[in-house]
């Protein structure tokens, strides 16, 4: 681990093992980070809306990177893979981790299957999105290369339950991350196949508010307590289970329904695992809100009658709306609000 004073940003370097596909935005970020300014501009992922610009102190990015480098024992002997856009926090933190650990970086274009081509080197650490993992596992050659990466972290979106179960059979260390731009990348990890996230540093404190939404306190990452919109169940002072987003939660007759949990149940049914769908809510005169099911296309081989086999009575969708296509954010994540709006408009005609 490099022992450079935090304020001497110009002394931080990135050791690239391949410069062939480094995007201009990656080079631009390195120039920005090694300048004399104390902050650097990043963008939120856009999970719950339009990506927003956010100025982050470089010192905090270095703290976060050191924690990850320590946890995964990254050093000059290791090589990391950069296959995420350097505009967003995931890609930028890979570069900062290389700066603090001395780890080499092999960079490729941020495509769905970054392991389809021979990289020409051994990769010890990599960060992927669930969409990338799903695509890589479809091809035998990229599937094998994925299994040979020493440590993998997956983040940016929910991981398909079927895909996660498949990943538990792989020999490498694979983790799902919990974090956001405001926490300067992840603050907790969970192994695939497990439900509990564990904090990566004892300096982090967590708790929940009156709505059971997680709050995070860490003076190394933020001057203030970070209040999230994630509903969680605390399992210990340094661990929790994620239940869903509070802004997606449905209050139906006083019963709380978390769409993400209902969706996981539905995906266990034959014909539903690879379908594009999600649970939303509509206003109801009797219950206040009722769940509805939004499907991008007719679920061939997926019988809606089977929903009774996995869902509780209060979780059953009141209606099923079929739409021609879903809306996505600029970062490729499902835009539930706009898609629901389109579905209601189409079915009100």
C-alpha positions in Angstrom: 0.0 0.0 0.0 1.4 3.4 -1.0 1.9 5.7 1.9 1.4 9.1 0.3 0.0 12.1 2.3 -3.6 12.6 1.3 -3.1 16.2 0.3 -0.3 15.4 -2.2 -2.6 14.4 -5.0 -0.1 15.0 -7.7 2.0 12.1 -6.4 -0.7 9.5 -7.2 -0.3 7.6 -10.4 -2.2 4.8 -12.2 -0.1 2.0 -13.6 -1.8 0.8 -16.8 -0.9 -2.7 -18.1 -2.8 -1.8 -21.3 -3.7 1.6 -22.6 -5.4 0.4 -25.8 -9.0 1.1 -24.8 -8.7 3.7 -22.1 -11.5 6.1 -22.6 -10.9 9.8 -22.7 -13.1 10.2 -19.6 -10.7 7.9 -17.6 -7.7 10.0 -18.6 -9.6 13.2 -17.8 -10.5 11.9 -14.4 -6.8 11.1 -13.6 -5.8 14.6 -14.6 -8.5 16.0 -12.4 -7.6 13.8 -9.4 -3.9 14.6 -9.6 -4.5 18.4 -9.8 -4.2 20.6 -6.7 -8.0 20.9 -6.1 -9.4 19.2 -3.0 -12.6 18.0 -4.8 -13.5 16.2 -8.0 -16.8 16.1 -9.8 -18.7 12.8 -9.9 -22.2 11.8 -10.9 -24.8 9.8 -9.0 -25.8 6.5 -10.7 -29.3 7.6 -11.5 -30.9 4.6 -9.7 -33.9 6.7 -8.5 -33.8 9.6 -11.0 -31.6 11.6 -13.3 -27.9 11.3 -12.5 -26.8 14.4 -10.5 -23.4 16.1 -10.3 -21.8 15.7 -6.9 -18.5 17.2 -5.7 -16.6 14.7 -3.6 -13.4 15.4 -1.6 -10.5 13.4 -3.0 -9.4 12.7 0.6 -12.6 10.7 1.1 -12.2 8.8 -2.1 -8.7 7.8 -0.9 -10.1 6.6 2.4 -12.7 4.4 0.7 -10.1 3.1 -1.8 -7.7 2.1 1.0 -10.4 0.2 2.8 -11.2 -1.9 -0.3 -7.6 -2.4 -1.1 -6.9 -3.6 2.4 -10.0 -5.9 2.4 -9.0 -7.6 -0.9 -5.2 -7.4 -0.3 -4.6 -5.4 -3.4 -0.9 -4.4 -4.0 1.7 -4.0 -6.8 1.5 -7.8 -7.5 -2.2 -7.6 -8.5 -4.0 -6.4 -11.6 -7.5 -4.9 -11.6 -9.9 -4.7 -14.6 -11.5 -1.4 -15.5 -14.6 -2.1 -17.5 -17.0 0.5 -16.1 -17.4 4.1 -17.3 -15.0 6.4 -15.6 -17.7 9.1 -15.4 -19.5 7.3 -12.6 -18.2 6.4 -9.1 -17.7 2.6 -9.9 -15.2 3.3 -12.6 -13.5 6.2 -10.8 -13.0 4.2 -7.7 -11.2 1.4 -9.6 -8.7 4.0 -10.7 -8.3 5.4 -7.1 -7.8 1.9 -5.7 -5.0 1.5 -8.2 -3.5 4.8 -7.0 -3.4 3.9 -3.3 -2.4 0.2 -3.7 -0.1 0.2 -6.6 -2.3 -2.4 -8.3 -2.0 -2.3 -12.1 -5.0 -1.6 -14.2 -6.0 -3.3 -17.4 -8.7 -1.2 -19.1 -11.2 -2.2 -21.7 -14.3 -0.6 -23.2 -17.3 -0.7 -20.8 -19.2 -3.3 -22.9 -21.7 -5.9 -21.7 -19.1 -8.7 -22.1 -15.7 -7.3 -21.4 -14.1 -10.8 -21.1 -15.1 -12.0 -24.6 -11.6 -11.0 -25.9 -8.4 -12.4 -24.5 -7.0 -9.7 -22.1 -3.5 -11.1 -22.3 -3.0 -10.9 -18.5 -4.3 -12.4 -15.2 -7.0 -10.3 -13.5 -7.1 -10.4 -9.7 -9.8 -7.9 -8.9 -12.8 -6.6 -11.0 -16.0 -4.7 -10.5 -19.0 -5.6 -12.8 -22.7 -4.7 -13.1 -25.2 -7.5 -12.9 -25.9 -7.0 -16.7 -22.3 -7.6 -17.5 -22.1 -10.7 -15.3 -25.3 -12.2 -17.0 -23.8 -11.6 -20.4 -20.4 -13.0 -19.6 -21.9 -16.2 -18.2 -23.6 -16.9 -21.5 -20.4 -17.6 -23.4 -18.1 -20.5 -22.4 -14.9 -18.5 -23.0 -15.9 -15.5 -20.9 -17.5 -17.7 -18.3 -14.2 -19.4 -17.8 -12.2 -16.1 -17.6 -14.7 -14.8 -15.1 -14.2 -17.8 -12.8 -10.5 -17.2 -12.9 -10.7 -13.7 -11.4 -9.5 -13.9 -7.8 -12.1 -11.4 -6.3 -15.2 -9.9 -7.9 -17.5 -7.2 -6.7 -20.9 -6.7 -8.3 -23.0 -3.5 -7.9 -25.1 -0.8 -9.5 -28.4 -2.7 -9.7 -30.2 -5.7 -8.2 -28.8 -9.1 -9.0 -31.2 -11.6 -10.5 -31.8 -14.4 -8.0 -31.3 -17.2 -10.5 -28.0 -15.6 -11.6 -26.9 -15.2 -8.0 -27.6 -18.8 -7.2 -25.5 -19.8 -10.3 -22.6 -17.6 -9.0 -22.5 -19.6 -5.7 -21.1 -22.5 -7.7 -18.1 -20.5 -8.9 -14.7 -21.0 -7.2 -13.7 -17.4 -6.9 -14.7 -14.9 -4.2 -17.8 -13.0 -5.4 -19.4 -10.2 -3.5 -22.5 -8.0 -3.9 -21.8 -4.4 -2.8 -23.9 -1.9 -0.9 -23.1 1.8 -1.4 -23.8 4.9 -3.5 -22.0 7.9 -4.8 -22.7 9.7 -1.5 -20.8 7.0 0.5 -17.9 7.1 -2.0 -18.6 3.6 -3.4 -19.5 0.7 -1.2 -19.5 0.6 2.6 -20.7 -3.0 2.9 -20.4 -6.4 1.2 -22.2 -9.7 1.1 -21.2 -12.9 -0.4 -23.4 -14.2 -3.2 -26.0 -16.6 -1.8 -26.1 -14.8 1.5 -28.6 -12.2 2.6 -26.5 -10.2 5.1 -24.3 -7.2 4.2 -21.3 -6.6 6.5 -19.6 -3.3 6.9 -16.0 -3.1 5.5 -14.7 -0.8 8.3 -15.3 -0.5 12.0 -15.2 3.3 11.6 -18.7 3.1 10.0 -21.8 3.4 12.1 -25.3 2.4 11.0 -28.9 2.6 12.2 -32.4 3.1 11.0 -34.9 6.0 11.2 -38.7 5.8 12.0 -39.3 4.3 8.6 -36.7 1.6 9.0 -34.5 3.3 6.4 -30.7 2.9 6.9 -28.6 5.8 8.0 -24.8 5.8 7.7 -22.3 7.8 9.8 -18.6 7.9 8.9 -16.5 11.1 9.4 -14.0 9.8 6.8 -16.7 9.8 4.1 -19.1 12.6 5.1 -19.4 15.5 7.5 -23.0 14.6 8.1 -25.1 11.5 8.7 -26.2 10.0 5.3 -29.8 9.1 5.4 -30.7 6.6 2.7 -34.0 5.5 1.2 -33.2 1.9 1.7 -35.4 -0.1 4.1 -33.3 -2.6 6.0 -33.3 -5.0 8.9 -30.4 -4.6 11.2 -28.9 -8.0 12.2 -26.0 -6.6 14.3 -24.2 -3.3 14.9 -22.2 -3.9 11.7 -24.5 -5.9 9.5 -28.0 -5.6 7.9 -30.4 -7.2 5.4 -31.7 -5.0 2.5 -35.5 -5.2 2.1 -36.2 -2.5 -0.6 -36.6 1.1 -1.4 -38.9 3.2 0.7 -40.0 5.2 -2.3 -41.2 2.0 -4.0 -42.9 0.6 -0.8 -46.6 0.0 -1.1 -49.0 0.7 1.8 -52.0 -1.5 1.0 -54.6 -1.4 3.8 -51.9 -0.7 6.4 -49.7 -3.6 5.2 -46.2 -2.7 3.8 -45.3 -4.4 0.6 -41.8 -4.1 -0.8 -41.9 -4.6 -4.6 -38.3 -6.0 -4.7 -39.2 -8.8 -2.4 -42.4 -9.7 -4.4 -40.4 -9.6 -7.6 -37.9 -12.1 -6.2 -40.8 -14.5 -5.3 -42.2 -14.2 -8.9 -38.8 -15.0 -10.5 -38.8 -18.4 -8.8 -41.7 -19.4 -11.1 -41.1 -21.2 -14.4 -41.1 -18.8 -17.3 -40.6 -15.7 -15.2 -36.9 -15.7 -14.4 -35.8 -14.1 -17.7 -38.9 -11.9 -18.2 -38.8 -8.1 -17.9 -41.3 -7.1 -15.2 -41.7 -5.2 -12.0 -44.2 -4.5 -9.2 -45.6 -1.0 -8.9 -48.7 0.6 -7.1 -51.8 2.4 -8.1 -54.3 4.4 -5.9 -57.2 2.4 -4.5 -60.3 3.8 -2.8 -60.5 1.0 -0.3 -56.9 0.0 0.4 -55.1 3.3 -0.3 -52.7 1.5 -2.7 -52.8 -1.7 -4.5 -49.9 -3.6 -6.2 -49.9 -4.0 -10.0 -47.6 -6.0 -12.3 -45.9 -4.3 -15.3 -44.7 -6.6 -18.0 -42.7 -5.5 -21.0 -44.1 -8.3 -23.2 -46.5 -11.2 -23.0 -44.8 -13.7 -20.6 -44.7 -16.7 -22.9 -44.6 -19.9 -20.8 -45.3 -17.8 -17.7 -48.8 -18.4 -16.3 -50.2 -15.6 -14.2 -52.3 -18.1 -12.3 -49.0 -19.5 -10.9 -48.5 -16.2 -8.9 -50.9 -17.6 -6.3 -48.4 -20.3 -5.6 -45.7 -17.9 -4.3 -47.4 -14.7 -3.3 -49.4 -13.9 -0.2 -53.0 -12.7 -0.8 -52.1 -9.1 -0.1 -49.1 -9.2 -2.5 -51.2 -10.4 -5.5 -51.2 -7.7 -8.2 -54.6 -6.1 -8.7 -54.0 -5.8 -12.4 -51.3 -6.7 -15.0 -50.3 -4.1 -17.5 -48.4 -5.0 -20.6 -46.2 -2.3 -22.3 -44.1 -2.4 -25.5 -40.9 -1.4 -23.7 -39.5 -0.2 -20.5 -37.9 3.2 -19.8 -34.3 3.3 -18.5 -32.2 6.0 -17.0 -29.1 7.3 -18.8 -27.0 4.8 -16.7 -29.1 1.9 -18.0 -31.2 1.3 -14.9 -35.0 0.7 -14.9 -37.0 3.9 -14.6 -40.0 2.5 -12.7 -41.8 5.9 -12.5 -41.9 6.7 -16.2 -42.7 3.1 -17.2 -45.6 3.0 -14.8 -46.9 6.3 -16.2 -46.7 4.9 -19.7 -48.5 1.8 -18.7 -51.4 3.7 -17.1 -51.7 6.0 -20.1 -51.8 3.0 -22.5 -54.5 1.2 -20.5 -56.7 4.2 -19.9 -57.5 4.5 -23.5 
